[in-house]
Structures are given as structure tokens and as C-alpha cells.
Amino acid sequence: MALAPELSRQTKLKEVAGIPLRDSTVDNWSQIQTFKAKPDDLLICTYPKSGTTWIQEIVNMIEQNGDVEKCQRTIIQHRHPFIEWARPPQPSGVDKANAMPAPRILRTHLPTQLLPPSFWTNNCKSSWSSLSPDKGSWSTLRKIYLVLKCVWSNPTSEASFSVNSNNRRKFTNIYLYVARNAKDCMVSYYHFYRMSQVLPNPGTWNEYFETFINGKVSCGSWFDHVKGWWEIRDRYQILFLFYEDMKRDPKREIQKVMQFMGKNLDEEVVDKIVLETSFEKMKDNPLTNFSTIPKTIMDQSISPFMRKGIVGDWKNHFTVAQNERFDEIYEQKMDGTSLNFCMEL
């Protein structure tokens, strides 16, 4: 595939610890790194174009108990601040997060090593609202194990438990990570790069292919990003989800998220969440399809923000030679990890 490049853009990436990021993000790095996480923050973490908006809407609907009207209170990008977003003179993602009442739902594309330190230093003090004899679950038992493990490894830390029945999450920072297979992620990110006016011009598909496999896109290497979050999944309260599993059985994956958040919703409500968070629904919804974003940031006449949302579209882009080369690189870079991805359904 060889799509023609769009008109030249002057945007350049800068680096933090070897990770390419948008220049305005790097210019605001001091504020980002001194951001203060709160004990009940929920952080949605993804590599770009891995289902961020999808998991946002799922989390939002679970938090609002499936109430569609409450979920439509504002456009999705205003509900959950993107902590590394910066585009002066607009308020930064940190500014928006600081202005939010607790409990906050936040999002990031940062790899583990660039996350504000406060997220990690808070992680030994925890309390849960859904811990009661009649609400036992693997999710609850896992949280107990994690906090005890944390205390055992750090005897000076505090661990607090709160038992009540209001079904609100009150435990220390939890993380929802969604990973998407590298080939589809690469393709989706290419089309996002094409229409984004705040990222460098990706050039042709062949040029971009080299940029991606060398980790020179914004947020760096896909390989390092997913491996970084996967490797710490048992040390922190992380629910690691796969985009492909969400496509295969959305109800099952939504129930996982619901349990992880300490919510207990009726099956009828879960079914409604499955329907309302389908790709078709979200693509037609102006509150979730980013159609309100000005062309100076996203030019969706080039490529829509919500394009296909399928598994296996990489086959329409990769040449045979590119696929063989990518498979070789993938095998090298993913050697030693237990991560397994589905490349087609």
C-alpha cells in the first residue's frame, strides 16, 4: 500500500528519556512529572490507537451505572483528562485533572517509566468499599493479595481497609491497560498520523512502516510500551485487557472491568453497556467520535478518527515482504515475554 503523503506539516517530536513525544508535551514536562495522583484515581493506560476511546466509554457507563443521559453530559475528551496533553493557551491535561473532584478517571499514553512518580508512590495505601462477606470475588481477593504483598515488601507502608456498602471504589490507584496487536495498531496509528495536525507528517506507508518499527512515533516503541505494562501487572492493581478479546466477547470483558471497578450491575444494564459502546454506536455519536475537534487539530476529511475498529485490517496494508520482515522483528523484540496477541479473528 502506498498512500500519498499529505501536505507538509512543521510539527516535530521531542524526546524524554529517549521516548519521542509531542513537542508541547515535552515543553510542559515539569508540570506533568509533578502531577499529584489521588488515592482513588483510576488511570486508563494505552498505547495510541489501541481502544482508548472505547475503554473510556465503557468505564464511563459503568461508573454511571449504565445511565445514558449521565454519560452524555459532555464530549468524551472532557470527561477524562489526558494527563500529558498540552496545547497552550488551552488548559493542560494536568490543569483539568487538578480541577476535577474525586474519584477521578484519567487517561494516558505514557509508558511506565514516564508516568508521574506520584502514581507509584501512592500504591501501598488502599481501601475498598465493596469488601463484604456477600460480595467476595476473585477481584477482591486479588486486591487483598496485592496490598498484603506490598506491605510485606515495605513494612513501613500503611494499608487501610474500609468496609461499607455504597459500592464506590475507594482503593489506591487502579490501572486499566488495553493492548492491541502491533500490526493493526500500526495501521490505525498511520491513519491517525495522517489526519492529526499536531503530529509530524508520516510520509508514505512505506516510510511510516520504518518509523513505527524503529519506535520513532509519538509515545515510542509499541514493543517496549506493552511489555513495560505487562511486566508490572502483578505488582500493582492493573487489569490488562486485549482489544481483540473485547471484539470477540465484549460482554465478558465489560464484566471484568465492572468487577475490577468494584461495581455490581444487573445483567440488563451490562447488556445496555455492550450496545451503547459498540463501534457502530460510538462512530455515529458526536460525543465520542471527536467530530467536534477543530480541523486545526484533527482533519477528519483525511481519515475519520473512528475508522474501522476491526481486527485484521493490517492485511489490507502490509505487503508480503513487510509482513515477513515484521514477523522477524516481532519475534526478536518479544522474545522472553509471555504476551500473546491475536492477529485476526
Salt bridges, closest charged atoms under 4 A:
GLU6 OE2 - ARG194 NH2 3.15
GLU15 OE2 - LYS216 NZ 3.94
ASP27 OD1 - LYS14 NZ 2.75
ASP41 OD2 - ARG104 NH2 2.74
GLU57 OE1 - ARG79 NH1 2.68
GLU63 OE2 - ARG168 NH1 3.77
GLU63 OE1 - ARG169 NE 3.65
GLU158 OE1 - LYS125 NZ 3.66
GLU210 OE2 - ARG325 NH1 2.51
ASP234 OD1 - ARG142 NH2 3.53
ASP245 OD1 - ARG248 NH1 2.77
GLU253 OE2 - ARG252 NE 2.80
GLU253 OE2 - LYS256 NZ 3.25
GLU267 OE2 - LYS251 NZ 2.56
ASP271 OD1 - LYS251 NZ 2.97
GLU276 OE2 - LYS281 NZ 3.66
ASP299 OD1 - LYS295 NZ 3.97
ASP313 OD2 - ARG307 NH2 2.78
ASP313 OD1 - LYS308 NZ 2.93
ASP313 OD2 - HIS317 ND1 3.91
ASP327 OD1 - LYS183 NZ 2.88
GLU344 OE1 - LYS315 NZ 2.91
